[in-house]
Amino acid sequence: MEFVLYQNFPNPFNPETEIRYELPKAARVNLEIYHLIGQKVKTLVEKQQDVGIHTATWDGKDAFGKDVTSGIYFCQLQADGFVQIRKLTLMR
């Protein structure tokens, strides 16, 4: 078992998408959404989590609860020194 950030589903998505990731050991997890230009849009997870498969849902809104525009976004998982990024496509 290893750290894994799976591709979101559905992708492209509207209005929301499910993001799954796997932890081989307990770790502090940061799961964040970024714009194409690298600006953080929203933090989905920021906490200690146990080993196993976890799921987060992104509703296409920013940190202020406003709908973001259609386009390409990136989901970044950070846990125990591990970093992985996946591309997400929002189509409104």
PDB file with one MODEL, atoms N, CA, C and O in Angstrom:
MODEL        1
ATOM      1  N   MET A   1       0.852  -1.177   0.000  1.00  0.00           N
ATOM      2  CA  MET A   1       0.000   0.000   0.000  1.00  0.00           C
ATOM      3  C   MET A   1       0.898   1.241   0.000  1.00  0.00           C
ATOM      4  O   MET A   1       1.930   1.267   0.671  1.00  0.00           O
ATOM      5  N   GLU A   2       0.501   2.260  -0.752  1.00  0.00           N
ATOM      6  CA  GLU A   2       1.278   3.491  -0.824  1.00  0.00           C
ATOM      7  C   GLU A   2       0.334   4.696  -0.891  1.00  0.00           C
ATOM      8  O   GLU A   2      -0.873   4.542  -1.076  1.00  0.00           O
ATOM      9  N   PHE A   3       0.896   5.878  -0.739  1.00  0.00           N
ATOM     10  CA  PHE A   3       0.103   7.091  -0.901  1.00  0.00           C
ATOM     11  C   PHE A   3      -0.342   7.198  -2.350  1.00  0.00           C
ATOM     12  O   PHE A   3       0.468   7.043  -3.263  1.00  0.00           O
ATOM     13  N   VAL A   4      -1.626   7.463  -2.565  1.00  0.00           N
ATOM     14  CA  VAL A   4      -2.151   7.592  -3.925  1.00  0.00           C
ATOM     15  C   VAL A   4      -3.259   8.645  -3.933  1.00  0.00           C
ATOM     16  O   VAL A   4      -4.131   8.659  -3.064  1.00  0.00           O
ATOM     17  N   LEU A   5      -3.206   9.523  -4.932  1.00  0.00           N
ATOM     18  CA  LEU A   5      -4.319  10.432  -5.223  1.00  0.00           C
ATOM     19  C   LEU A   5      -4.935   9.933  -6.512  1.00  0.00           C
ATOM     20  O   LEU A   5      -4.307  10.003  -7.569  1.00  0.00           O
ATOM     21  N   TYR A   6      -6.152   9.433  -6.441  1.00  0.00           N
ATOM     22  CA  TYR A   6      -6.819   8.889  -7.618  1.00  0.00           C
ATOM     23  C   TYR A   6      -7.423  10.020  -8.449  1.00  0.00           C
ATOM     24  O   TYR A   6      -7.654  11.119  -7.944  1.00  0.00           O
ATOM     25  N   GLN A   7      -7.675   9.741  -9.719  1.00  0.00           N
ATOM     26  CA  GLN A   7      -8.327  10.725 -10.579  1.00  0.00           C
ATOM     27  C   GLN A   7      -9.747  10.951 -10.088  1.00  0.00           C
ATOM     28  O   GLN A   7     -10.457  10.007  -9.741  1.00  0.00           O
ATOM     29  N   ASN A   8     -10.150  12.210 -10.065  1.00  0.00           N
ATOM     30  CA  ASN A   8     -11.509  12.531  -9.617  1.00  0.00           C
ATOM     31  C   ASN A   8     -12.548  11.930 -10.563  1.00  0.00           C
ATOM     32  O   ASN A   8     -12.263  11.635 -11.723  1.00  0.00           O
ATOM     33  N   PHE A   9     -13.766  11.758 -10.029  1.00  0.00           N
ATOM     34  CA  PHE A   9     -14.858  11.218 -10.835  1.00  0.00           C
ATOM     35  C   PHE A   9     -16.143  11.920 -10.459  1.00  0.00           C
ATOM     36  O   PHE A   9     -16.413  12.048  -9.265  1.00  0.00           O
ATOM     37  N   PRO A  10     -16.940  12.377 -11.379  1.00  0.00           N
ATOM     38  CA  PRO A  10     -16.640  12.393 -12.811  1.00  0.00           C
ATOM     39  C   PRO A  10     -15.641  13.495 -13.165  1.00  0.00           C
ATOM     40  O   PRO A  10     -15.415  14.419 -12.384  1.00  0.00           O
ATOM     41  N   ASN A  11     -15.066  13.384 -14.324  1.00  0.00           N
ATOM     42  CA  ASN A  11     -14.137  14.381 -14.837  1.00  0.00           C
ATOM     43  C   ASN A  11     -14.225  14.363 -16.353  1.00  0.00           C
ATOM     44  O   ASN A  11     -13.820  13.372 -16.961  1.00  0.00           O
ATOM     45  N   PRO A  12     -14.730  15.403 -16.992  1.00  0.00           N
ATOM     46  CA  PRO A  12     -15.169  16.691 -16.462  1.00  0.00           C
ATOM     47  C   PRO A  12     -16.400  16.543 -15.565  1.00  0.00           C
ATOM     48  O   PRO A  12     -17.116  15.543 -15.609  1.00  0.00           O
ATOM     49  N   PHE A  13     -16.615  17.582 -14.747  1.00  0.00           N
ATOM     50  CA  PHE A  13     -17.715  17.518 -13.791  1.00  0.00           C
ATOM     51  C   PHE A  13     -18.528  18.808 -13.742  1.00  0.00           C
ATOM     52  O   PHE A  13     -18.065  19.880 -14.132  1.00  0.00           O
ATOM     53  N   ASN A  14     -19.752  18.665 -13.248  1.00  0.00           N
ATOM     54  CA  ASN A  14     -20.663  19.770 -12.963  1.00  0.00           C
ATOM     55  C   ASN A  14     -21.878  19.152 -12.273  1.00  0.00           C
ATOM     56  O   ASN A  14     -22.524  18.317 -12.907  1.00  0.00           O
ATOM     57  N   PRO A  15     -22.234  19.467 -11.090  1.00  0.00           N
ATOM     58  CA  PRO A  15     -21.720  20.572 -10.275  1.00  0.00           C
ATOM     59  C   PRO A  15     -20.658  20.139  -9.271  1.00  0.00           C
ATOM     60  O   PRO A  15     -19.990  20.996  -8.693  1.00  0.00           O
ATOM     61  N   GLU A  16     -20.474  18.814  -9.038  1.00  0.00           N
ATOM     62  CA  GLU A  16     -19.484  18.396  -8.047  1.00  0.00           C
ATOM     63  C   GLU A  16     -18.745  17.152  -8.504  1.00  0.00           C
ATOM     64  O   GLU A  16     -19.175  16.448  -9.418  1.00  0.00           O
ATOM     65  N   THR A  17     -17.612  16.896  -7.840  1.00  0.00           N
ATOM     66  CA  THR A  17     -16.786  15.746  -8.179  1.00  0.00           C
ATOM     67  C   THR A  17     -16.252  15.106  -6.910  1.00  0.00           C
ATOM     68  O   THR A  17     -16.070  15.775  -5.893  1.00  0.00           O
ATOM     69  N   GLU A  18     -16.002  13.812  -6.980  1.00  0.00           N
ATOM     70  CA  GLU A  18     -15.487  13.046  -5.849  1.00  0.00           C
ATOM     71  C   GLU A  18     -13.992  12.809  -6.038  1.00  0.00           C
ATOM     72  O   GLU A  18     -13.543  12.412  -7.113  1.00  0.00           O
ATOM     73  N   ILE A  19     -13.229  13.059  -4.974  1.00  0.00           N
ATOM     74  CA  ILE A  19     -11.776  12.889  -5.004  1.00  0.00           C
ATOM     75  C   ILE A  19     -11.406  11.842  -3.960  1.00  0.00           C
ATOM     76  O   ILE A  19     -11.656  12.024  -2.769  1.00  0.00           O
ATOM     77  N   ARG A  20     -10.807  10.741  -4.420  1.00  0.00           N
ATOM     78  CA  ARG A  20     -10.409   9.650  -3.526  1.00  0.00           C
ATOM     79  C   ARG A  20      -8.893   9.622  -3.393  1.00  0.00           C
ATOM     80  O   ARG A  20      -8.163   9.923  -4.338  1.00  0.00           O
ATOM     81  N   TYR A  21      -8.438   9.257  -2.206  1.00  0.00           N
ATOM     82  CA  TYR A  21      -6.999   9.118  -1.983  1.00  0.00           C
ATOM     83  C   TYR A  21      -6.762   8.037  -0.943  1.00  0.00           C
ATOM     84  O   TYR A  21      -7.632   7.730  -0.128  1.00  0.00           O
ATOM     85  N   GLU A  22      -5.567   7.468  -0.990  1.00  0.00           N
ATOM     86  CA  GLU A  22      -5.231   6.332  -0.141  1.00  0.00           C
ATOM     87  C   GLU A  22      -4.003   6.656   0.700  1.00  0.00           C
ATOM     88  O   GLU A  22      -3.012   7.187   0.198  1.00  0.00           O
ATOM     89  N   LEU A  23      -4.083   6.329   1.982  1.00  0.00           N
ATOM     90  CA  LEU A  23      -2.988   6.552   2.913  1.00  0.00           C
ATOM     91  C   LEU A  23      -2.486   5.214   3.441  1.00  0.00           C
ATOM     92  O   LEU A  23      -3.274   4.452   4.001  1.00  0.00           O
ATOM     93  N   PRO A  24      -1.181   4.897   3.279  1.00  0.00           N
ATOM     94  CA  PRO A  24      -0.647   3.631   3.787  1.00  0.00           C
ATOM     95  C   PRO A  24      -0.381   3.667   5.294  1.00  0.00           C
ATOM     96  O   PRO A  24      -0.169   2.633   5.927  1.00  0.00           O
ATOM     97  N   LYS A  25      -0.396   4.879   5.852  1.00  0.00           N
ATOM     98  CA  LYS A  25      -0.216   5.048   7.293  1.00  0.00           C
ATOM     99  C   LYS A  25      -0.918   6.335   7.712  1.00  0.00           C
ATOM    100  O   LYS A  25      -1.218   7.186   6.875  1.00  0.00           O
ATOM    101  N   ALA A  26      -1.174   6.472   8.988  1.00  0.00           N
ATOM    102  CA  ALA A  26      -1.800   7.693   9.486  1.00  0.00           C
ATOM    103  C   ALA A  26      -0.893   8.876   9.168  1.00  0.00           C
ATOM    104  O   ALA A  26       0.328   8.787   9.301  1.00  0.00           O
ATOM    105  N   ALA A  27      -1.501   9.987   8.747  1.00  0.00           N
ATOM    106  CA  ALA A  27      -0.713  11.152   8.354  1.00  0.00           C
ATOM    107  C   ALA A  27      -1.561  12.410   8.423  1.00  0.00           C
ATOM    108  O   ALA A  27      -2.790  12.347   8.377  1.00  0.00           O
ATOM    109  N   ARG A  28      -0.896  13.555   8.533  1.00  0.00           N
ATOM    110  CA  ARG A  28      -1.574  14.847   8.419  1.00  0.00           C
ATOM    111  C   ARG A  28      -1.769  15.089   6.932  1.00  0.00           C
ATOM    112  O   ARG A  28      -0.807  15.069   6.165  1.00  0.00           O
ATOM    113  N   VAL A  29      -3.019  15.318   6.520  1.00  0.00           N
ATOM    114  CA  VAL A  29      -3.379  15.432   5.105  1.00  0.00           C
ATOM    115  C   VAL A  29      -3.802  16.856   4.774  1.00  0.00           C
ATOM    116  O   VAL A  29      -4.577  17.474   5.504  1.00  0.00           O
ATOM    117  N   ASN A  30      -3.286  17.361   3.672  1.00  0.00           N
ATOM    118  CA  ASN A  30      -3.764  18.608   3.077  1.00  0.00           C
ATOM    119  C   ASN A  30      -4.200  18.274   1.655  1.00  0.00           C
ATOM    120  O   ASN A  30      -3.402  17.794   0.851  1.00  0.00           O
ATOM    121  N   LEU A  31      -5.459  18.529   1.353  1.00  0.00           N
ATOM    122  CA  LEU A  31      -6.010  18.305   0.021  1.00  0.00           C
ATOM    123  C   LEU A  31      -6.575  19.642  -0.439  1.00  0.00           C
ATOM    124  O   LEU A  31      -7.541  20.149   0.132  1.00  0.00           O
ATOM    125  N   GLU A  32      -5.961  20.214  -1.483  1.00  0.00           N
ATOM    126  CA  GLU A  32      -6.292  21.567  -1.896  1.00  0.00           C
ATOM    127  C   GLU A  32      -6.554  21.650  -3.395  1.00  0.00           C
ATOM    128  O   GLU A  32      -6.016  20.877  -4.187  1.00  0.00           O
ATOM    129  N   ILE A  33      -7.395  22.610  -3.755  1.00  0.00           N
ATOM    130  CA  ILE A  33      -7.722  22.882  -5.155  1.00  0.00           C
ATOM    131  C   ILE A  33      -7.037  24.178  -5.562  1.00  0.00           C
ATOM    132  O   ILE A  33      -7.060  25.162  -4.822  1.00  0.00           O
ATOM    133  N   TYR A  34      -6.418  24.171  -6.757  1.00  0.00           N
ATOM    134  CA  TYR A  34      -5.709  25.336  -7.280  1.00  0.00           C
ATOM    135  C   TYR A  34      -6.215  25.702  -8.672  1.00  0.00           C
ATOM    136  O   TYR A  34      -6.654  24.842  -9.435  1.00  0.00           O
ATOM    137  N   HIS A  35      -6.146  27.010  -8.991  1.00  0.00           N
ATOM    138  CA  HIS A  35      -6.402  27.500 -10.346  1.00  0.00           C
ATOM    139  C   HIS A  35      -5.270  27.055 -11.254  1.00  0.00           C
ATOM    140  O   HIS A  35      -4.217  26.616 -10.790  1.00  0.00           O
ATOM    141  N   LEU A  36      -5.498  27.172 -12.538  1.00  0.00           N
ATOM    142  CA  LEU A  36      -4.477  26.880 -13.545  1.00  0.00           C
ATOM    143  C   LEU A  36      -3.228  27.736 -13.321  1.00  0.00           C
ATOM    144  O   LEU A  36      -2.116  27.295 -13.611  1.00  0.00           O
ATOM    145  N   ILE A  37      -3.407  28.961 -12.803  1.00  0.00           N
ATOM    146  CA  ILE A  37      -2.269  29.866 -12.580  1.00  0.00           C
ATOM    147  C   ILE A  37      -1.571  29.629 -11.246  1.00  0.00           C
ATOM    148  O   ILE A  37      -0.612  30.331 -10.922  1.00  0.00           O
ATOM    149  N   GLY A  38      -2.033  28.653 -10.467  1.00  0.00           N
ATOM    150  CA  GLY A  38      -1.366  28.277  -9.231  1.00  0.00           C
ATOM    151  C   GLY A  38      -1.908  28.902  -7.970  1.00  0.00           C
ATOM    152  O   GLY A  38      -1.361  28.676  -6.891  1.00  0.00           O
ATOM    153  N   GLN A  39      -2.973  29.686  -8.073  1.00  0.00           N
ATOM    154  CA  GLN A  39      -3.588  30.306  -6.898  1.00  0.00           C
ATOM    155  C   GLN A  39      -4.513  29.302  -6.205  1.00  0.00           C
ATOM    156  O   GLN A  39      -5.307  28.621  -6.855  1.00  0.00           O
ATOM    157  N   LYS A  40      -4.397  29.220  -4.869  1.00  0.00           N
ATOM    158  CA  LYS A  40      -5.258  28.288  -4.125  1.00  0.00           C
ATOM    159  C   LYS A  40      -6.705  28.758  -4.171  1.00  0.00           C
ATOM    160  O   LYS A  40      -6.997  29.927  -3.918  1.00  0.00           O
ATOM    161  N   VAL A  41      -7.614  27.829  -4.497  1.00  0.00           N
ATOM    162  CA  VAL A  41      -9.038  28.098  -4.584  1.00  0.00           C
ATOM    163  C   VAL A  41      -9.743  27.692  -3.294  1.00  0.00           C
ATOM    164  O   VAL A  41     -10.565  28.433  -2.756  1.00  0.00           O
ATOM    165  N   LYS A  42      -9.402  26.490  -2.807  1.00  0.00           N
ATOM    166  CA  LYS A  42     -10.102  25.970  -1.635  1.00  0.00           C
ATOM    167  C   LYS A  42      -9.308  24.825  -1.007  1.00  0.00           C
ATOM    168  O   LYS A  42      -8.662  24.044  -1.707  1.00  0.00           O
ATOM    169  N   THR A  43      -9.365  24.738   0.315  1.00  0.00           N
ATOM    170  CA  THR A  43      -8.814  23.593   1.039  1.00  0.00           C
ATOM    171  C   THR A  43      -9.967  22.651   1.340  1.00  0.00           C
ATOM    172  O   THR A  43     -10.943  23.041   1.981  1.00  0.00           O
ATOM    173  N   LEU A  44      -9.855  21.408   0.878  1.00  0.00           N
ATOM    174  CA  LEU A  44     -10.911  20.419   1.109  1.00  0.00           C
ATOM    175  C   LEU A  44     -10.675  19.618   2.387  1.00  0.00           C
ATOM    176  O   LEU A  44     -11.619  19.298   3.110  1.00  0.00           O
ATOM    177  N   VAL A  45      -9.413  19.297   2.659  1.00  0.00           N
ATOM    178  CA  VAL A  45      -9.066  18.516   3.852  1.00  0.00           C
ATOM    179  C   VAL A  45      -7.794  19.106   4.446  1.00  0.00           C
ATOM    180  O   VAL A  45      -6.834  19.399   3.733  1.00  0.00           O
ATOM    181  N   GLU A  46      -7.806  19.275   5.762  1.00  0.00           N
ATOM    182  CA  GLU A  46      -6.617  19.740   6.484  1.00  0.00           C
ATOM    183  C   GLU A  46      -6.696  19.171   7.899  1.00  0.00           C
ATOM    184  O   GLU A  46      -7.104  19.846   8.844  1.00  0.00           O
ATOM    185  N   LYS A  47      -6.281  17.876   8.013  1.00  0.00           N
ATOM    186  CA  LYS A  47      -6.383  17.220   9.318  1.00  0.00           C
ATOM    187  C   LYS A  47      -5.600  15.912   9.319  1.00  0.00           C
ATOM    188  O   LYS A  47      -5.170  15.425   8.273  1.00  0.00           O
ATOM    189  N   GLN A  48      -5.429  15.367  10.490  1.00  0.00           N
ATOM    190  CA  GLN A  48      -4.821  14.053  10.674  1.00  0.00           C
ATOM    191  C   GLN A  48      -5.848  13.002  10.264  1.00  0.00           C
ATOM    192  O   GLN A  48      -7.018  13.090  10.636  1.00  0.00           O
ATOM    193  N   GLN A  49      -5.402  12.004   9.493  1.00  0.00           N
ATOM    194  CA  GLN A  49      -6.308  10.929   9.086  1.00  0.00           C
ATOM    195  C   GLN A  49      -5.638   9.576   9.244  1.00  0.00           C
ATOM    196  O   GLN A  49      -4.414   9.460   9.177  1.00  0.00           O
ATOM    197  N   ASP A  50      -6.455   8.556   9.455  1.00  0.00           N
ATOM    198  CA  ASP A  50      -5.973   7.187   9.629  1.00  0.00           C
ATOM    199  C   ASP A  50      -5.663   6.540   8.285  1.00  0.00           C
ATOM    200  O   ASP A  50      -6.023   7.053   7.226  1.00  0.00           O
ATOM    201  N   VAL A  51      -4.989   5.407   8.361  1.00  0.00           N
ATOM    202  CA  VAL A  51      -4.685   4.606   7.188  1.00  0.00           C
ATOM    203  C   VAL A  51      -5.980   4.225   6.468  1.00  0.00           C
ATOM    204  O   VAL A  51      -7.016   4.040   7.106  1.00  0.00           O
ATOM    205  N   GLY A  52      -5.920   4.107   5.131  1.00  0.00           N
ATOM    206  CA  GLY A  52      -7.080   3.664   4.369  1.00  0.00           C
ATOM    207  C   GLY A  52      -7.409   4.570   3.204  1.00  0.00           C
ATOM    208  O   GLY A  52      -6.652   5.479   2.863  1.00  0.00           O
ATOM    209  N   ILE A  53      -8.563   4.302   2.595  1.00  0.00           N
ATOM    210  CA  ILE A  53      -9.048   5.087   1.456  1.00  0.00           C
ATOM    211  C   ILE A  53     -10.025   6.132   1.982  1.00  0.00           C
ATOM    212  O   ILE A  53     -10.925   5.821   2.762  1.00  0.00           O
ATOM    213  N   HIS A  54      -9.837   7.357   1.551  1.00  0.00           N
ATOM    214  CA  HIS A  54     -10.660   8.484   1.987  1.00  0.00           C
ATOM    215  C   HIS A  54     -11.260   9.177   0.765  1.00  0.00           C
ATOM    216  O   HIS A  54     -10.735   9.073  -0.344  1.00  0.00           O
ATOM    217  N   THR A  55     -12.358   9.879   0.984  1.00  0.00           N
ATOM    218  CA  THR A  55     -13.050  10.572  -0.100  1.00  0.00           C
ATOM    219  C   THR A  55     -13.376  11.995   0.328  1.00  0.00           C
ATOM    220  O   THR A  55     -13.807  12.242   1.454  1.00  0.00           O
ATOM    221  N   ALA A  56     -13.161  12.927  -0.601  1.00  0.00           N
ATOM    222  CA  ALA A  56     -13.571  14.314  -0.399  1.00  0.00           C
ATOM    223  C   ALA A  56     -14.382  14.718  -1.627  1.00  0.00           C
ATOM    224  O   ALA A  56     -14.170  14.194  -2.720  1.00  0.00           O
ATOM    225  N   THR A  57     -15.303  15.646  -1.439  1.00  0.00           N
ATOM    226  CA  THR A  57     -16.122  16.128  -2.545  1.00  0.00           C
ATOM    227  C   THR A  57     -15.865  17.615  -2.740  1.00  0.00           C
ATOM    228  O   THR A  57     -15.861  18.383  -1.778  1.00  0.00           O
ATOM    229  N   TRP A  58     -15.653  18.016  -3.988  1.00  0.00           N
ATOM    230  CA  TRP A  58     -15.530  19.436  -4.303  1.00  0.00           C
ATOM    231  C   TRP A  58     -16.767  19.854  -5.075  1.00  0.00           C
ATOM    232  O   TRP A  58     -17.129  19.241  -6.079  1.00  0.00           O
ATOM    233  N   ASP A  59     -17.408  20.905  -4.592  1.00  0.00           N
ATOM    234  CA  ASP A  59     -18.658  21.385  -5.177  1.00  0.00           C
ATOM    235  C   ASP A  59     -18.479  22.514  -6.198  1.00  0.00           C
ATOM    236  O   ASP A  59     -19.455  23.161  -6.578  1.00  0.00           O
ATOM    237  N   GLY A  60     -17.244  22.753  -6.644  1.00  0.00           N
ATOM    238  CA  GLY A  60     -16.995  23.791  -7.647  1.00  0.00           C
ATOM    239  C   GLY A  60     -17.076  25.195  -7.080  1.00  0.00           C
ATOM    240  O   GLY A  60     -17.272  26.158  -7.821  1.00  0.00           O
ATOM    241  N   LYS A  61     -16.925  25.316  -5.757  1.00  0.00           N
ATOM    242  CA  LYS A  61     -16.965  26.627  -5.108  1.00  0.00           C
ATOM    243  C   LYS A  61     -15.604  26.954  -4.505  1.00  0.00           C
ATOM    244  O   LYS A  61     -14.825  26.062  -4.168  1.00  0.00           O
ATOM    245  N   ASP A  62     -15.336  28.249  -4.376  1.00  0.00           N
ATOM    246  CA  ASP A  62     -14.086  28.674  -3.768  1.00  0.00           C
ATOM    247  C   ASP A  62     -14.215  28.703  -2.241  1.00  0.00           C
ATOM    248  O   ASP A  62     -15.232  28.279  -1.691  1.00  0.00           O
ATOM    249  N   ALA A  63     -13.189  29.200  -1.568  1.00  0.00           N
ATOM    250  CA  ALA A  63     -13.163  29.233  -0.107  1.00  0.00           C
ATOM    251  C   ALA A  63     -14.227  30.160   0.480  1.00  0.00           C
ATOM    252  O   ALA A  63     -14.545  30.068   1.665  1.00  0.00           O
ATOM    253  N   PHE A  64     -14.780  31.053  -0.347  1.00  0.00           N
ATOM    254  CA  PHE A  64     -15.814  31.991   0.106  1.00  0.00           C
ATOM    255  C   PHE A  64     -17.223  31.523  -0.249  1.00  0.00           C
ATOM    256  O   PHE A  64     -18.196  32.236  -0.001  1.00  0.00           O
ATOM    257  N   GLY A  65     -17.339  30.309  -0.837  1.00  0.00           N
ATOM    258  CA  GLY A  65     -18.640  29.755  -1.182  1.00  0.00           C
ATOM    259  C   GLY A  65     -19.183  30.218  -2.516  1.00  0.00           C
ATOM    260  O   GLY A  65     -20.350  29.981  -2.827  1.00  0.00           O
ATOM    261  N   LYS A  66     -18.343  30.883  -3.316  1.00  0.00           N
ATOM    262  CA  LYS A  66     -18.778  31.361  -4.631  1.00  0.00           C
ATOM    263  C   LYS A  66     -18.410  30.350  -5.705  1.00  0.00           C
ATOM    264  O   LYS A  66     -17.354  29.720  -5.649  1.00  0.00           O
ATOM    265  N   ASP A  67     -19.309  30.201  -6.696  1.00  0.00           N
ATOM    266  CA  ASP A  67     -19.026  29.316  -7.822  1.00  0.00           C
ATOM    267  C   ASP A  67     -17.796  29.805  -8.578  1.00  0.00           C
ATOM    268  O   ASP A  67     -17.662  30.996  -8.858  1.00  0.00           O
ATOM    269  N   VAL A  68     -16.894  28.872  -8.908  1.00  0.00           N
ATOM    270  CA  VAL A  68     -15.755  29.215  -9.752  1.00  0.00           C
ATOM    271  C   VAL A  68     -16.167  29.021 -11.209  1.00  0.00           C
ATOM    272  O   VAL A  68     -17.167  28.362 -11.493  1.00  0.00           O
ATOM    273  N   THR A  69     -15.400  29.591 -12.122  1.00  0.00           N
ATOM    274  CA  THR A  69     -15.718  29.516 -13.544  1.00  0.00           C
ATOM    275  C   THR A  69     -15.319  28.163 -14.123  1.00  0.00           C
ATOM    276  O   THR A  69     -14.534  27.427 -13.525  1.00  0.00           O
ATOM    277  N   SER A  70     -15.859  27.849 -15.274  1.00  0.00           N
ATOM    278  CA  SER A  70     -15.448  26.651 -16.003  1.00  0.00           C
ATOM    279  C   SER A  70     -13.963  26.726 -16.277  1.00  0.00           C
ATOM    280  O   SER A  70     -13.411  27.812 -16.455  1.00  0.00           O
ATOM    281  N   GLY A  71     -13.317  25.577 -16.310  1.00  0.00           N
ATOM    282  CA  GLY A  71     -11.892  25.570 -16.637  1.00  0.00           C
ATOM    283  C   GLY A  71     -11.152  24.411 -16.015  1.00  0.00           C
ATOM    284  O   GLY A  71     -11.739  23.472 -15.475  1.00  0.00           O
ATOM    285  N   ILE A  72      -9.829  24.514 -16.111  1.00  0.00           N
ATOM    286  CA  ILE A  72      -8.925  23.494 -15.591  1.00  0.00           C
ATOM    287  C   ILE A  72      -8.503  23.899 -14.178  1.00  0.00           C
ATOM    288  O   ILE A  72      -8.138  25.047 -13.925  1.00  0.00           O
ATOM    289  N   TYR A  73      -8.562  22.932 -13.273  1.00  0.00           N
ATOM    290  CA  TYR A  73      -8.123  23.123 -11.894  1.00  0.00           C
ATOM    291  C   TYR A  73      -7.215  21.957 -11.523  1.00  0.00           C
ATOM    292  O   TYR A  73      -7.196  20.934 -12.208  1.00  0.00           O
ATOM    293  N   PHE A  74      -6.471  22.112 -10.447  1.00  0.00           N
ATOM    294  CA  PHE A  74      -5.595  21.051  -9.977  1.00  0.00           C
ATOM    295  C   PHE A  74      -5.921  20.726  -8.527  1.00  0.00           C
ATOM    296  O   PHE A  74      -6.174  21.614  -7.713  1.00  0.00           O
ATOM    297  N   CYS A  75      -5.910  19.442  -8.227  1.00  0.00           N
ATOM    298  CA  CYS A  75      -6.103  18.960  -6.869  1.00  0.00           C
ATOM    299  C   CYS A  75      -4.742  18.444  -6.395  1.00  0.00           C
ATOM    300  O   CYS A  75      -4.116  17.619  -7.060  1.00  0.00           O
ATOM    301  N   GLN A  76      -4.294  18.939  -5.241  1.00  0.00           N
ATOM    302  CA  GLN A  76      -2.993  18.536  -4.709  1.00  0.00           C
ATOM    303  C   GLN A  76      -3.169  17.855  -3.358  1.00  0.00           C
ATOM    304  O   GLN A  76      -3.798  18.397  -2.449  1.00  0.00           O
ATOM    305  N   LEU A  77      -2.600  16.656  -3.245  1.00  0.00           N
ATOM    306  CA  LEU A  77      -2.575  15.916  -1.988  1.00  0.00           C
ATOM    307  C   LEU A  77      -1.173  16.002  -1.405  1.00  0.00           C
ATOM    308  O   LEU A  77      -0.190  15.694  -2.079  1.00  0.00           O
ATOM    309  N   GLN A  78      -1.085  16.427  -0.135  1.00  0.00           N
ATOM    310  CA  GLN A  78       0.173  16.423   0.608  1.00  0.00           C
ATOM    311  C   GLN A  78      -0.052  15.619   1.878  1.00  0.00           C
ATOM    312  O   GLN A  78      -1.007  15.856   2.618  1.00  0.00           O
ATOM    313  N   ALA A  79       0.847  14.654   2.123  1.00  0.00           N
ATOM    314  CA  ALA A  79       0.749  13.834   3.327  1.00  0.00           C
ATOM    315  C   ALA A  79       2.103  13.204   3.621  1.00  0.00           C
ATOM    316  O   ALA A  79       2.641  12.470   2.792  1.00  0.00           O
ATOM    317  N   ASP A  80       2.650  13.485   4.784  1.00  0.00           N
ATOM    318  CA  ASP A  80       3.894  12.850   5.234  1.00  0.00           C
ATOM    319  C   ASP A  80       5.017  12.962   4.203  1.00  0.00           C
ATOM    320  O   ASP A  80       5.719  11.982   3.956  1.00  0.00           O
ATOM    321  N   GLY A  81       5.198  14.134   3.600  1.00  0.00           N
ATOM    322  CA  GLY A  81       6.248  14.352   2.611  1.00  0.00           C
ATOM    323  C   GLY A  81       5.872  13.940   1.200  1.00  0.00           C
ATOM    324  O   GLY A  81       6.613  14.228   0.260  1.00  0.00           O
ATOM    325  N   PHE A  82       4.759  13.285   1.031  1.00  0.00           N
ATOM    326  CA  PHE A  82       4.265  12.863  -0.286  1.00  0.00           C
ATOM    327  C   PHE A  82       3.446  13.999  -0.894  1.00  0.00           C
ATOM    328  O   PHE A  82       2.662  14.648  -0.202  1.00  0.00           O
ATOM    329  N   VAL A  83       3.633  14.233  -2.186  1.00  0.00           N
ATOM    330  CA  VAL A  83       2.839  15.225  -2.916  1.00  0.00           C
ATOM    331  C   VAL A  83       2.443  14.626  -4.265  1.00  0.00           C
ATOM    332  O   VAL A  83       3.284  14.092  -4.988  1.00  0.00           O
ATOM    333  N   GLN A  84       1.158  14.722  -4.594  1.00  0.00           N
ATOM    334  CA  GLN A  84       0.679  14.284  -5.906  1.00  0.00           C
ATOM    335  C   GLN A  84      -0.407  15.249  -6.359  1.00  0.00           C
ATOM    336  O   GLN A  84      -1.189  15.753  -5.553  1.00  0.00           O
ATOM    337  N   ILE A  85      -0.442  15.497  -7.674  1.00  0.00           N
ATOM    338  CA  ILE A  85      -1.385  16.459  -8.253  1.00  0.00           C
ATOM    339  C   ILE A  85      -2.159  15.784  -9.380  1.00  0.00           C
ATOM    340  O   ILE A  85      -1.602  15.013 -10.162  1.00  0.00           O
ATOM    341  N   ARG A  86      -3.457  16.088  -9.450  1.00  0.00           N
ATOM    342  CA  ARG A  86      -4.316  15.615 -10.545  1.00  0.00           C
ATOM    343  C   ARG A  86      -5.037  16.802 -11.158  1.00  0.00           C
ATOM    344  O   ARG A  86      -5.361  17.773 -10.475  1.00  0.00           O
ATOM    345  N   LYS A  87      -5.283  16.708 -12.458  1.00  0.00           N
ATOM    346  CA  LYS A  87      -5.994  17.761 -13.181  1.00  0.00           C
ATOM    347  C   LYS A  87      -7.488  17.477 -13.172  1.00  0.00           C
ATOM    348  O   LYS A  87      -7.913  16.346 -13.411  1.00  0.00           O
ATOM    349  N   LEU A  88      -8.298  18.524 -12.890  1.00  0.00           N
ATOM    350  CA  LEU A  88      -9.749  18.430 -12.875  1.00  0.00           C
ATOM    351  C   LEU A  88     -10.304  19.431 -13.884  1.00  0.00           C
ATOM    352  O   LEU A  88      -9.751  20.517 -14.059  1.00  0.00           O
ATOM    353  N   THR A  89     -11.389  19.064 -14.539  1.00  0.00           N
ATOM    354  CA  THR A  89     -12.022  19.964 -15.495  1.00  0.00           C
ATOM    355  C   THR A  89     -13.460  20.232 -15.070  1.00  0.00           C
ATOM    356  O   THR A  89     -14.271  19.312 -14.964  1.00  0.00           O
ATOM    357  N   LEU A  90     -13.765  21.506 -14.829  1.00  0.00           N
ATOM    358  CA  LEU A  90     -15.109  21.930 -14.462  1.00  0.00           C
ATOM    359  C   LEU A  90     -15.779  22.535 -15.693  1.00  0.00           C
ATOM    360  O   LEU A  90     -15.244  23.452 -16.317  1.00  0.00           O
ATOM    361  N   MET A  91     -16.948  22.014 -16.030  1.00  0.00           N
ATOM    362  CA  MET A  91     -17.698  22.535 -17.188  1.00  0.00           C
ATOM    363  C   MET A  91     -19.060  22.986 -16.705  1.00  0.00           C
ATOM    364  O   MET A  91     -19.902  22.161 -16.348  1.00  0.00           O
ATOM    365  N   ARG A  92     -19.278  24.276 -16.691  1.00  0.00           N
ATOM    366  CA  ARG A  92     -20.571  24.836 -16.228  1.00  0.00           C
ATOM    367  C   ARG A  92     -21.524  24.954 -17.390  1.00  0.00           C
ATOM    368  O   ARG A  92     -22.658  25.400 -17.215  1.00  0.00           O
TER     369      ARG A  92
ENDMDL
END
